[in-house]
Amino acid sequence: MFSRDDSRPLYITGGQGGHGGHGHPHGTSGPGGTGLGPNVNINLHPGPASQQAFQPGNIQASQIINHCPPPSRIFQGRRDILDKMHSFFTSDVGIQHIYVLYGLGGAGKTQITLKFINESSSRFSDTFFIDASTITTIDTGLKNIAVGKGSGDSLQDGLQWLASRVEEWLLVLDNTDDPSINLNDFIPQCNHGNIIVTSRNPGLRVYGSHSPVSDMEEEDAVALLLQSAAQVAATGTMLTATEIVKALYYFPLAIVQAGSFISKSQDLDGYLTLYTKNQARLLSEMPAQTHDHYARTVYTTWQMSFDRLTQPAAMFLQYCSFLHHNGISEKIFSYASRYTFPSDRPSKEDLQEPLEFLSHFVGPSGEWDSLQFSNMTNEVQAYSLISIDAEKKLFSIHPLVHAWSQTTGNPEKYLSNMGSILGMALSARPLYDIQLGSLAICPHVELALQMDAEIALGFKEQYGVILWEAGKYKQYEKLLEGVLEKRKQVLGDNHLDTLLTMGNLASTYSGLGEHQKAKELGLNVLEKQKQVLGDNHPHILLTMGNLANIYSNLGEDQSAKELNLTVLEKQEQVLGDNHPDTLRTMGNLASTYSDLGEHQKAKELNLTVLEKRKQVLGDNHPDTLYTMGNLASTYSDLGEHQKAKEFNLTVLEKQKQVLGDNHPDTLRIMGNLANTYSDLGEHQKAKELKATVLEKQKQVLGDNHPD
């Protein structure tokens, strides 16, 4: 099977291993067929057009089992809960042990868990620590177990590995706070193993033995404050510390935050007065939580720390509160600083506030100042308001701090400005970059859209590119339809920006299986663009290439070939042989040759595209990998099945790292590999892999999708 180099998937079962598809106009390769079912060729739709050649990369996905960190060095107390846990996990051999720690966020549930693990290090054969705050993070954690143990690459593989290992492993499901999540779906179905669940939800007590986690004992709270404040436990300090922890209601996170503040000011005696003066502000800012005095106390401590931040540091925290709380990258801000004000997107006058913030981290020559940015983030980290993963160069914010930070300023202003910064970053993202791809940036884009941020249409279309790259096609269709409606209202039906959006929507319709609808819209766009731009404009050539792919999706392969040849000739004249648009059309033409049975031509052209993409993008860029997948399918078409198998295995491994396990491109290669196994007589492997692909397709695309 063959798919378009810039399309997204139409998975049709059967045949030999499917070729990669035609490239979509942003420059990121689209998926091809899975290779499941009757012997057919598959042709996939093109991607959305862009007014600039845009080939963003993707960040590398984690394939490591989550590391379990040690407990805090200043951990104090909780002996009653720890003793109960030790007794529980050493009793009743031969059953599965589940222990639930529940209570308010910041009460110390996770630290108790880590302390227990530290005290029991020799007891468990393996310890797995999973962020269970969302279904996505649980899915990722269980996948990482499977991948790390060499037992597959899916959530079910992770659960199956745990269920099959009759050992004393320990699984920690941390921050299981979403009441809509059915925890039972993520508990291994077996009579062995050990599980600790931490949650704000007391309803999870039904799963096993449990302990509420709330206030500390006074003696432990005083010790925690003095340690975190780097104070000596003398008579005077003990008395003052006792008064402070009483005022903090013995709540662990409030105590640690207070200690961090005191360690910087070295004014233990003055802290209580300062706290008392801020009590009214706390109560006025958080009226919705009057039933929960601990949260108010924590927020007061955070506000005092916030007030001591420099303006850039405070603004950074406020802006980050409108990104997803995990996986915040410096590149979002550094790329935004390179924004060049394209004509179809906001101008300098429209972006004064975001530009003013970014100017704090731009040197005299206009270059990004990473040292200045690092100094600022270290300032915020000093108050425990963010966490920094130095190895991955990512920031995270505790969910409570994240929610609180949104209340520290004008939410509408910061949401809108952060939406603009994100749009600026996506507009300026380098062609070759694979460090800020859809896998990393999509959670931030989805949050901005979910919060209904006021986003300029030009930026919103860049958000759509990320949804497209992440395989979220229905979301992309919905976004485009909204953009198109507004473009028509503001600019009219025949404006070039309106036509560009219409062309993108035509490609999306084709990708969702509505090929005739896509053809009609694509022809309409092409006719109107020719009236304004002439025959050889790059936008015209992009639209023609998209239309060629739609012809292929409709089985009009000869028409597709003729149109691709015309587009390629003009692009070589206008853009040059190595331009991304030219290479994309070459890949599309190779797919068309394969559709027509001209496999040797397809092989030669794919080899040319692969060589050039390696030179321009590198060996591990998604577009390079996509071309490798196309070439593997060509080898299958020519009967070189062993070579096809080797190529597919290489591509599959790298795509899992770059795109994730369930991306349509990854599923396409899995389907192609299954077909190659069949070609080589490895029918059991083929059967198992086809079943896996089918199940994942249902999850990603739905039961009624044509694939």
N, C-alpha and C positions, 0 to 999 in steps of 0.2 A: 504494500500500500504506500501511497505517496501523499504527503500533505504539503501545504504551501509554506514557504519559508517564513512568511510573516503572517501566519494565520493562527487561529486558536481552534481547539479540537473539535473534530467530528469523528468520534471513534466508531469505526465500523469493523466488526469482527471478521477475521478470516484472512486468507492469503498469506503471502510471504511478509516478512518484516516490513512495516510501513516506513516510507521515506518521510523526512521532515518536510514541512510545508513551506509555502512562500512567505517571505518576511513581511511583517506588517510595517506600515510607513514610519513608525517611530524607530524602526531599526532593530527591534527585538524579535527574535525568531518566534514564529508561532508553531503550535503543535501539529503533528500529523495524525494518521490513523493509528489505532492500537494494534492492528493486525489480527483481530479476532473475528472469526466467522467465515462466510463464504469467500472464495477468491475474488476479490474486487480491488480496484484501485480507489484510493480516497483522495479527494481534493478539498483543501480547507480554505477558509476565507482569509482575506488580508486583515491587517490590523488598522487602527485609526490613523488617519493622515496627520501630519504635523507641519507647521510652517517652517520648522527647521529640522534638519536631520538629527534625530535624537535616539541614541542607543544606550540607555542607562543600564547599569549592571545590577547585580544582586549580591547581597551580603552573604557570607558563608554561614550556613546553618550549623548549629551545634550538633555534634555527634558524640558527645561525651556524657557519661553518666553524671548526673548532678553531684557536685562535691558537697559533702556535709561539713559545714564549718564548725570550728570548736565553739564552746560557749564563751560568753563574755568573760574577760579576765576579772571583772569586778562583780561577777555573779554572787548573790548572797541569798541565804535562806532557802525557803520552799522545801524544807526537809520532810515535812509531813506528806506532801504530794510525791516527792521522789521515793520515799520509802514505800508508799502504796504501789507505785509503779514497779519498783523492783520486786515486790512480793507477787504482784499480778503476773509479770512476765516469766517468773520462775516456777509458777504453779501449773498444774493440769497439763502435763506434757501430752502431746498428741492432738491438740486442738488449735485452732487459729485464735490468736489473742489480738483483740482490738481495744485500744484505750483512747478515750476522747478527753482532751483538755479544752474547756470552753470558757469564754469570758470576753470582756471588752478588749478591743484592739489596744495594744500597748500594755496589757496586764502582765505580760511575761510568759505567755504560753510557749512561744518558740524557744525562748531561752531555757525554760524548764526542760523541754524536749532535748535540746542540745547538751544540757548538763547531764541528763539521764544517759544519753548516748556516750558521753565522755566517761561516765562512771561504769559503763557496761561494754567498753570497747572490745573486750575479749569474748563476749558472749555471742555476738551475731556474726554469721558467716559473711554477710553483705549488708550494707546500710545504704538505702536509697532515699534521697531527700527531694521532694517534689513540691513546687509551688502549685497549690490547688485552688488558686483564687478564681480561675475561670476554666471552662471545659478545654479551651485551647491550651492553657499551660499544663493542665493534667495530661492532655493528649501528647504534648511535647515531652513531658517528663517520662511517661511510659514508653514512648517511642525511643527516647534516649537509652532507657534500660535495654530495650531490645537490640538497638544498634551497638551499644557498648558491650553487650554480651554475645554479639554475633548471632543473634537469634531472630533476625528479621528487621523490619523497619516501620512497624505500625503499633498503634496502641494495643491492639489485641495480641500482637506478638509479645509485647512487654508483659501483659497480664498472663499470657500462656507460659512465658519463661518462669515467672514467679510461681505459678500453679504447679509447674512440673518439677521445681526444685524443692524436694522434701528436706529442707534445711532450716536453720534458724536465721533466716534473713529478716531484716527490719525495713519496712516501708513507712516513710513519714509523708503524710498528706497535710501540708502546712497551709494555713489561711483558707480553710474550706468554708468560706463565709457566705457564698451565694446560695440562698435558700432554694433557688430553682434547680440547683444541680442535684440529681439523684446519685448520692455517693455510692450506692450499691453497684452502680455500673462500673466503678473503678476499683472495686475490691476483688482481688483474685479469688476465684471460686475453688477453694481447696480447704483442707482441714489442717493446714500447717501455716507457719509463718507468723510474723508479728507486725502489727500496724498501729501507728500513733496518728491520731487526727487532732489538729488544732483548729478551732473555729470560734467565731463570735456567736454562732447559732446553737443555743442550748438544746434544740430539737435533735441534734445529732447524738445525744446521750443514748438513744435507742440502739446504737450500734455496738455498745459494749460497756465495760467498766468506765467510770468517768470521774473527773474532779473539776469543780469550778475553780477558776483562777481569778482572784480579785486582789484585795489589799494585802500588803505585807505585814508581818509582825513588826512592831515598833523597833525592836533591837536590830532586826535585819535591815529595815528601812534606813535607820541611822547609819549603819555600816555602809550601805550602798551609797548614800549621799556623800559621806566623807571620802570614800574611795574614788567616786567619780569626780569629786571636787579637788582631789589631791590634797586633802587636809589631814592633819595629824589628829588622832583620837584623844585629845587632851580633855580635861574636865570642862573647860569653858566651851570648847567647840562641840562637845557632846551635848551640852544643854541647848546651845543654839541650834544644832542640827535636829534635835528632838522637836523643837518648836517648828522648824521648817517642814519636817516630814508630816507633822500633824496638820499643818496648813495645806499640805499636798495630799491629804487623805491616804497617805502611805501607798500611793499609786506608783508602780515601778517606773513607767516611762516618764512621768512628771518628775520623779526624783532624779533620774539620770539626766534629763534635760536641765534641771536646776543645777545639778553638779557640774555639767559642762559649762553653764553660764558662770558659775562661781569660780571654776578653775581658770577662766579667762580673766575675770575681774579681780580674783583673789580677795573678794570682800564677802566672806561668809556672814558677818554680822549685819551687813546692809541688805542682804538678799530679801529677808522677810518683809522689811519695810517696802522695798521695791515691789514685791509680789502683792502686798496688801493694797498698794496704790493702784494697781492694775486690775484689781478684782472687778470693779464696776464695768470697765471696758469689756472684760471677758463676758460678763453676763449680758451686756447689751449686744454683743456681736453674735452670740450663739443662743438666742432664745428658744430655738427648736430643740435644744438639748438640755433644758432645765431639769428634766427627769434624770439626767445622768451627770452628776457633778464632777466625776472624774474626767470626762472628756473636756469639760470647761477648764478644769485645772491644767490639763495638758495643753490646751490651746493658748492659755495665758502664757505659759512658758515659751511656747513657740513664738508668740507675738513679741515677747521681750527680746528674744534672739533676733527675730526679723527686724526689729527696730534698730538693732545695732549693726546691721549690714550696710555697706556702702550702697549707693543708689544702683549701680550696675548689677551688684550681686542680688539685691532685692528684686529688681526687675527680672533678672534671669529666673529666679524661683517662681515669680508670678507667671512668666511666660511658659515655663515648663509645666506649670499646673494645668495648662491647656493642651499638653501633649499626653500621650499614654505614659503612665507612671514608670514603665520599664523601657529599657533600650533607647534612651535619649543619647544621641550622638552629637559630638562637637561639629561634625560635618554639616548638620542641619544649619548651623549658624555660620560656619565658614563658607559654605557654598552660597548661602543667601547674600553674604557680603560681596560676592562676585557678580551679582545680578546686573545685567546690561540694559535693561529697560527696552525689550522688544516692543515694536509698535502696537502689537495686539494685546499687550498686557499693561498693568499699571505703570504710571510714570513716576518720576522722582517726587513730584508734588503730591501724588497720591500716597506715597510711602514715607512721609517725613518721620513719623514716630518710630517705625521699625528701623529705618536707616540711622536715626539718632542713637538708638540702642546699640546697633551693630558697630557704630563708629568707635565705641569704647575699646574695641578689640581689633582695630585696623590701624596699622602703622602709618607713618608719614608718607611712605611710598605707595600706599594703597594695598599693601599685602596684609594678609591675615596674621595677627600676632598671637600665636598659640600660647606663648608664655604668659601674656597678659590674661588670656582666657583661663589658663590653668590657675593663675593666682586668684582669680575671681571664684572659680569653682571650689578651690581649697578653702576659701573664706566661708562659703556656704556650708561646706562639709564640716567645718570646725564647730558648727552649732548642731550637727547631726540632722540637718534639714535635707540633705541629699546623701546618697552613698555613691562612691566612685569605684567602678571596676577598672583598676589600672591596666590589667592585662587586655581586656576587651575594649578599653577606652570608651566605656559607656557609663551613663549616670542613671540612677533610679531614685525615686522618691517614695517613701512609705505612703501607702494609700491614704492614711489619715492626714498626713501632712499635705499630700496632694490635694485632698478635698478642702482642707483648711486654707491652703494658699490661694485658692480661687476666691476667697472672701476678703483677702487683704487689700484689694484695690477695686477698680471698676471692672467687673467681669466682662462686660460687653466689649470694652476697649481692648483688654488683654487678649480675649478670645479672637477678636478681629485682627489684631496686630500679629498674633502668633500664626493665624491662618495665612496672613500675607508673608511672613517669614518662611513658612513652609512652602508656599507657592514660589517664592523667590529661589529657595534652595532647589526645588525640583526643576525650575527653569534653567538654572545654572549648573546643574549636575553634569559632570564631564561625560563625554561620549564613552570613554573607556572604563569608567568607574564601576567596580563591582562591590564596593564597600558600603554603598547606601542604596541598595536595590530594593525591590518590592518587598522582599521578606523582612527587611528591617524597618522600612518606612511605612508600610501599609497600616499597622496599628495606629500610627499618629494621624494618618489621612482619614481613616475610618472614624476616629474620635472627633476630629474637626467637623466632619460631615454629620455625625450623630448629634453634635451639640449645635448644629445649625449655625455655624460660624458665618459671618458676612464675608464671603469670599468673592473676589473679582472673577468674572467669567473666564478670563484668560488663565488664571490660576486654577480655577475649578477644572478646566480641561486637563491641566497637568496632574491634578489629583486623579482624574480619570485614567491617565496613562498608568499610574501605579495600580489602580484596580484591575486594569487590563493585564498588566504584567503578572499580577498575583493570581490571575485566573478567576477573578470575580466578575464574570461577564454580565450577569443580570444587573448587578449593582452599577456597572459601567453604562449599560443601556439606559437605566433609569436616570443616571446623572446627565448623560448626553441629551436625553429628551428634554430635561429641564433647561439645560443650557441653550438648546436650539430654540425653545419657545421664547426665552428672553432675548436671544439674538434677533429673532424675527421682530419682536416688539420694538427693540431699540434701534436696530440697524436696517431692518427690512429683509425681504426674502432673498434679494439678489446680491447682498453685500458679500465680499470675499470671505469674511470671517463666518458668516452664516453658512455659506456654501461649504467651507472646510468642515464645520460641525456636521452638516448633512452628509458629507462624504464619510466621516468617521462613523456616523450612525448606520450608513449603508453597509459598511464593513462589519459592524456589530450584528446587524440583522442576519447577514450571511453566516457569521460565526454561530449564531443561535439557530441555524437551520432554515431561516426564512429567505431562501436564495432568490426567489422571483421578486419579492418585495425589495430585496437589496439591489437587484439588477435595475429595476425601474427607477429607484432613487439615485443609483449611481449614474445612469444615463442622463437623468435630469440635471445632476450636478455638473457632469462633464459638458453638457451643452451650454449651460450658463457660464461656466468658467471660460470656455473658449470665446464667448462673446466679449469677455472683459480682458483676458490675459493673452490670447493667442495660442498657437498650437504647441510651442516648445517651452513654455514656462514650467519650472519644476513642479508646481502644484498640479498643472495639467497632467504631467507625466505620472505623478503619484496616483491621481484619480484613474488614469488609464490602466496603471498596474493593478489597482484594486479591482477595477472592472474585469480585467483579465482573470483574476482569481475567482471572481463570481462566476464567470463563464465556466471555469473548471469545476466549480461546485455544482453547476447545472449539467455537467457532462459535455459541455461544448468545447472539447479539447482543442480542436483545430482552430477555432476562433481565439481561444486563449493563447495558443502558440503564436499566431500571427500578431496579436496585439502585444505580447511580450517582446517579440522580435523588434517591433516598431519602437516600443518604449526603450529597450536596451540600446538601440542604435542612437536615439536622440540623447539619452542620458550620457552615453560615452562622449558625445560631442559637447554637451552643455556642462556636465559635471566632472567628467574624467573617468578613467577606467577603475580607479580605486575608491571612488566615493561610496559611502554606505548605501545610498539609494541604488547605485549601479550594481553593487554586489548583491543587493537584495533581489533585484530583477534577474540577475544571472541565476540565483538560486531558484527563483520562481520558474524560469525557463527550463532549468534542469528537471524540476518536478513535472513540468508539462511534457518534456521528452519522455520521462518515465511513464506518464499516463498513456502516451501514444506508443509505448513499447520500444522506444529508441534508447535502450539502456546504456549502450556504449557512449552515446553522446551525453547522456545524463551523468555518467561516471566522470568523464573528462571535465565537464563543466563544474561538477561538484568539487573535484580535486582543485580546480583553479580557485573557486570561491573559498575553499578551506585554507589554502595557502595564504591568500590575501587577508582573510579574517584573522589568522594567527598573527600576521605581521602587524595589523592595525589594532587588534583588540586583545591579543594574547591567547594562550592555549585554553584558559578556563572561563573565558567569557561565555555567557549563555548563547550568543549567536554563533560562536565558534563550535560549541558543543552541539548546537542544533544542526550545523552543516555536517558534523561528524556522524550524527544520527542519519541524516539523509544519505550519506555515503555508505553507511552500513546497509541501508535498505537497497541501495544500488548493487552492492556486492551480493545480496540475497537474490536480487533479480537475475544476476549473471551466474548464479549457482555457486558462488564462493561463500558457502555458509559458515565455514570455520572463521574466516576473516570477519564476516558479519557479526558473529557471536562475540569475538574479541572487541570489536568496535563498540557494540551495544553495551557490553559489560563496563567498558571504560566510561562511556557517556553516562550510563545510569548512575555509577558511583559518584561522578562529579555533579550531575544534576541534583542528586539528593542533597549534596552539600550546599549548592548554590540556590536551588529553587525550593527545596523541601520535598518530602515524600509524596505529597498528594497534588502537586502541581500538574496541570494537564500535560506539559512537556515531559515530565517524569513518567507519567502514566503511559504516554505514547511509546516511550522507549521500552518500558516494561512489556507492553503488548508486542512490540517488535521482537524483543528478546524471546518471548514465549513462542512466537512463530518460528524463530530461528531454531529453538530447541526442537520443534516439530520437524523442521527440515532435516535436522541431524539425527532424528529417530529417538530423541530424548522426550518421549511423549508424556511421562509422568510429571517431569519438570514443567513441561508446557501446560499441562492441565492445571497444575497448582497455581502457576503464575497467571494464567488466564482468569482463574477464579478470583484471585486477588485483585487483578485489574478491574474486573467487572464490579466487584463490591465497592471499590474505591470510586469508580465512575458514578455509581448510584449515589454515593455520598456527596460527590462534588457537583454532579450535573443534574441529578434527579432521575427518577425512574422513567420519565416520559421523554427525556431528551433523545434526539435521533441517534446519538452515539450509543 
